[in-house]
Amino acid sequence: MKMISAIIRSSKVENVASQLKKIGVSGCTVFPVRGYGEEWHLYEPLIHGGHHKLEAIVEDAQVQGAIKEITEGAWTGMTGDGILSVFELDREVHIRTKERLA
């Protein structure tokens, strides 16, 4: 299993999450973030509407599809489109059931 973490424009979150659901990603976590990248500008959140971080745990077979959906769904071609990272997931435990999944 893998953890996909993506920083994307706030205006693209709904579209990206919807596309992930369509390809079978069972859930994701989304929260607003602040920070800076290569092109830091004090007023960037006002210009671009801010960014959100989207995290999803996916099966190995879903990784390429999820990357494709996120990059295509979040793309505008402008500076500040975001960044995506994929991490190896060592363990997953459902807290309610204490069931270890990975």
PyRosetta script that sets phi, psi and omega in degrees:
from pyrosetta import init, pose_from_sequence

init()
pose = pose_from_sequence("MKMISAIIRSSKVENVASQLKKIGVSGCTVFPVRGYGEEWHLYEPLIHGGHHKLEAIVEDAQVQGAIKEITEGAWTGMTGDGILSVFELDREVHIRTKERLA")
pose.set_psi(1, 154.6)
pose.set_omega(1, -178.7)
pose.set_phi(2, -131.0)
pose.set_psi(2, 155.3)
pose.set_omega(2, 172.3)
pose.set_phi(3, -109.5)
pose.set_psi(3, 123.9)
pose.set_omega(3, 175.3)
pose.set_phi(4, -105.1)
pose.set_psi(4, 129.2)
pose.set_omega(4, 179.6)
pose.set_phi(5, -122.7)
pose.set_psi(5, 126.4)
pose.set_omega(5, -178.9)
pose.set_phi(6, -136.0)
pose.set_psi(6, 132.5)
pose.set_omega(6, 171.9)
pose.set_phi(7, -99.7)
pose.set_psi(7, 117.6)
pose.set_omega(7, -177.1)
pose.set_phi(8, -133.9)
pose.set_psi(8, 165.3)
pose.set_omega(8, 177.7)
pose.set_phi(9, -61.9)
pose.set_psi(9, 140.4)
pose.set_omega(9, -179.5)
pose.set_phi(10, -57.0)
pose.set_psi(10, -35.2)
pose.set_omega(10, -178.4)
pose.set_phi(11, -69.1)
pose.set_psi(11, -12.3)
pose.set_omega(11, -177.3)
pose.set_phi(12, -103.2)
pose.set_psi(12, -6.6)
pose.set_omega(12, -173.6)
pose.set_phi(13, -59.3)
pose.set_psi(13, -50.5)
pose.set_omega(13, -176.1)
pose.set_phi(14, -60.4)
pose.set_psi(14, -43.9)
pose.set_omega(14, 179.3)
pose.set_phi(15, -62.3)
pose.set_psi(15, -47.2)
pose.set_omega(15, -178.4)
pose.set_phi(16, -64.6)
pose.set_psi(16, -46.4)
pose.set_omega(16, 179.7)
pose.set_phi(17, -61.0)
pose.set_psi(17, -39.4)
pose.set_omega(17, 178.7)
pose.set_phi(18, -63.6)
pose.set_psi(18, -43.1)
pose.set_omega(18, 179.3)
pose.set_phi(19, -66.2)
pose.set_psi(19, -39.2)
pose.set_omega(19, 177.7)
pose.set_phi(20, -62.2)
pose.set_psi(20, -41.9)
pose.set_omega(20, 178.7)
pose.set_phi(21, -61.9)
pose.set_psi(21, -40.1)
pose.set_omega(21, -179.7)
pose.set_phi(22, -62.4)
pose.set_psi(22, -30.8)
pose.set_omega(22, -179.7)
pose.set_phi(23, -92.1)
pose.set_psi(23, 5.4)
pose.set_omega(23, 173.7)
pose.set_phi(24, 99.4)
pose.set_psi(24, 8.3)
pose.set_omega(24, 174.5)
pose.set_phi(25, -72.7)
pose.set_psi(25, 120.1)
pose.set_omega(25, -168.7)
pose.set_phi(26, -75.8)
pose.set_psi(26, -15.6)
pose.set_omega(26, 178.8)
pose.set_phi(27, -176.4)
pose.set_psi(27, 163.2)
pose.set_omega(27, 175.3)
pose.set_phi(28, -152.7)
pose.set_psi(28, 161.0)
pose.set_omega(28, 177.0)
pose.set_phi(29, -114.9)
pose.set_psi(29, 135.3)
pose.set_omega(29, -178.0)
pose.set_phi(30, -131.6)
pose.set_psi(30, 133.6)
pose.set_omega(30, 176.1)
pose.set_phi(31, -149.9)
pose.set_psi(31, 150.0)
pose.set_omega(31, -179.3)
pose.set_phi(32, -69.9)
pose.set_psi(32, 144.6)
pose.set_omega(32, 179.5)
pose.set_phi(33, -133.1)
pose.set_psi(33, 159.3)
pose.set_omega(33, 173.4)
pose.set_phi(34, -130.8)
pose.set_psi(34, 147.0)
pose.set_omega(34, 179.1)
pose.set_phi(35, 170.7)
pose.set_psi(35, -163.8)
pose.set_omega(35, 177.1)
pose.set_phi(36, -148.7)
pose.set_psi(36, 157.0)
pose.set_omega(36, 178.9)
pose.set_phi(37, -127.2)
pose.set_psi(37, -143.7)
pose.set_omega(37, -177.0)
pose.set_phi(38, -61.9)
pose.set_psi(38, -35.1)
pose.set_omega(38, -175.1)
pose.set_phi(39, -113.8)
pose.set_psi(39, 65.4)
pose.set_omega(39, -177.9)
pose.set_phi(40, -71.4)
pose.set_psi(40, 135.5)
pose.set_omega(40, 176.7)
pose.set_phi(41, -146.7)
pose.set_psi(41, 133.5)
pose.set_omega(41, -175.9)
pose.set_phi(42, -53.8)
pose.set_psi(42, -37.2)
pose.set_omega(42, -174.5)
pose.set_phi(43, -99.5)
pose.set_psi(43, 11.7)
pose.set_omega(43, -176.7)
pose.set_phi(44, -54.3)
pose.set_psi(44, -43.8)
pose.set_omega(44, 178.2)
pose.set_phi(45, -59.0)
pose.set_psi(45, -31.8)
pose.set_omega(45, 178.9)
pose.set_phi(46, -73.8)
pose.set_psi(46, -33.7)
pose.set_omega(46, -179.1)
pose.set_phi(47, -76.0)
pose.set_psi(47, -47.6)
pose.set_omega(47, -173.0)
pose.set_phi(48, -99.2)
pose.set_psi(48, -7.0)
pose.set_omega(48, -179.4)
pose.set_phi(49, 83.5)
pose.set_psi(49, 8.8)
pose.set_omega(49, 176.5)
pose.set_phi(50, 86.9)
pose.set_psi(50, -179.9)
pose.set_omega(50, -177.7)
pose.set_phi(51, -134.1)
pose.set_psi(51, 157.5)
pose.set_omega(51, 175.4)
pose.set_phi(52, -127.7)
pose.set_psi(52, 152.3)
pose.set_omega(52, 173.5)
pose.set_phi(53, -102.3)
pose.set_psi(53, 130.0)
pose.set_omega(53, 179.2)
pose.set_phi(54, -115.6)
pose.set_psi(54, 127.7)
pose.set_omega(54, 177.2)
pose.set_phi(55, -123.2)
pose.set_psi(55, 137.1)
pose.set_omega(55, 179.4)
pose.set_phi(56, -143.7)
pose.set_psi(56, 138.7)
pose.set_omega(56, 173.2)
pose.set_phi(57, -96.8)
pose.set_psi(57, 125.3)
pose.set_omega(57, -175.7)
pose.set_phi(58, -130.7)
pose.set_psi(58, 154.2)
pose.set_omega(58, 173.2)
pose.set_phi(59, -68.6)
pose.set_psi(59, 153.8)
pose.set_omega(59, -180.0)
pose.set_phi(60, -54.3)
pose.set_psi(60, -38.1)
pose.set_omega(60, -178.7)
pose.set_phi(61, -69.1)
pose.set_psi(61, -17.3)
pose.set_omega(61, -178.7)
pose.set_phi(62, -93.9)
pose.set_psi(62, -8.3)
pose.set_omega(62, -171.4)
pose.set_phi(63, -59.2)
pose.set_psi(63, -52.6)
pose.set_omega(63, -176.9)
pose.set_phi(64, -62.5)
pose.set_psi(64, -40.7)
pose.set_omega(64, 177.7)
pose.set_phi(65, -64.2)
pose.set_psi(65, -40.7)
pose.set_omega(65, 179.2)
pose.set_phi(66, -66.2)
pose.set_psi(66, -42.5)
pose.set_omega(66, 177.4)
pose.set_phi(67, -59.6)
pose.set_psi(67, -45.0)
pose.set_omega(67, -179.9)
pose.set_phi(68, -61.1)
pose.set_psi(68, -47.5)
pose.set_omega(68, -178.0)
pose.set_phi(69, -64.8)
pose.set_psi(69, -40.3)
pose.set_omega(69, -179.7)
pose.set_phi(70, -68.1)
pose.set_psi(70, -48.6)
pose.set_omega(70, -176.9)
pose.set_phi(71, -66.0)
pose.set_psi(71, -38.8)
pose.set_omega(71, 178.6)
pose.set_phi(72, -73.3)
pose.set_psi(72, -40.3)
pose.set_omega(72, -177.8)
pose.set_phi(73, -72.3)
pose.set_psi(73, -26.7)
pose.set_omega(73, -177.2)
pose.set_phi(74, -96.4)
pose.set_psi(74, -8.3)
pose.set_omega(74, -173.5)
pose.set_phi(75, -73.5)
pose.set_psi(75, 132.6)
pose.set_omega(75, 169.5)
pose.set_phi(76, -124.6)
pose.set_psi(76, -17.9)
pose.set_omega(76, -176.8)
pose.set_phi(77, 86.7)
pose.set_psi(77, 1.7)
pose.set_omega(77, -179.8)
pose.set_phi(78, -104.0)
pose.set_psi(78, 158.0)
pose.set_omega(78, 174.8)
pose.set_phi(79, -55.8)
pose.set_psi(79, 135.8)
pose.set_omega(79, 178.4)
pose.set_phi(80, 97.0)
pose.set_psi(80, 12.5)
pose.set_omega(80, 178.6)
pose.set_phi(81, -63.6)
pose.set_psi(81, -27.8)
pose.set_omega(81, 175.5)
pose.set_phi(82, 123.0)
pose.set_psi(82, -166.7)
pose.set_omega(82, -177.3)
pose.set_phi(83, -150.1)
pose.set_psi(83, 150.8)
pose.set_omega(83, -178.5)
pose.set_phi(84, -129.9)
pose.set_psi(84, 138.7)
pose.set_omega(84, 177.4)
pose.set_phi(85, -131.8)
pose.set_psi(85, 148.4)
pose.set_omega(85, 177.3)
pose.set_phi(86, -122.4)
pose.set_psi(86, 129.6)
pose.set_omega(86, -178.2)
pose.set_phi(87, -121.2)
pose.set_psi(87, 143.2)
pose.set_omega(87, 172.7)
pose.set_phi(88, -69.5)
pose.set_psi(88, 134.3)
pose.set_omega(88, -178.6)
pose.set_phi(89, -101.9)
pose.set_psi(89, 117.7)
pose.set_omega(89, -177.4)
pose.set_phi(90, -77.2)
pose.set_psi(90, -39.1)
pose.set_omega(90, -174.2)
pose.set_phi(91, -156.2)
pose.set_psi(91, 146.6)
pose.set_omega(91, 174.3)
pose.set_phi(92, -136.2)
pose.set_psi(92, 128.9)
pose.set_omega(92, -179.7)
pose.set_phi(93, -131.0)
pose.set_psi(93, 127.8)
pose.set_omega(93, 172.6)
pose.set_phi(94, -78.1)
pose.set_psi(94, 119.8)
pose.set_omega(94, -174.1)
pose.set_phi(95, -64.1)
pose.set_psi(95, -43.5)
pose.set_omega(95, -177.1)
pose.set_phi(96, -60.9)
pose.set_psi(96, -46.6)
pose.set_omega(96, -175.4)
pose.set_phi(97, -96.1)
pose.set_psi(97, -10.8)
pose.set_omega(97, -175.6)
pose.set_phi(98, 60.8)
pose.set_psi(98, 20.0)
pose.set_omega(98, -179.5)
pose.set_phi(99, -79.5)
pose.set_psi(99, 126.1)
pose.set_omega(99, 177.4)
pose.set_phi(100, -88.1)
pose.set_psi(100, 125.7)
pose.set_omega(100, -174.9)
pose.set_phi(101, -105.2)
pose.set_psi(101, -24.2)
pose.set_omega(101, -177.9)
pose.set_phi(102, -130.2)
pose.dump_pdb("model.pdb")
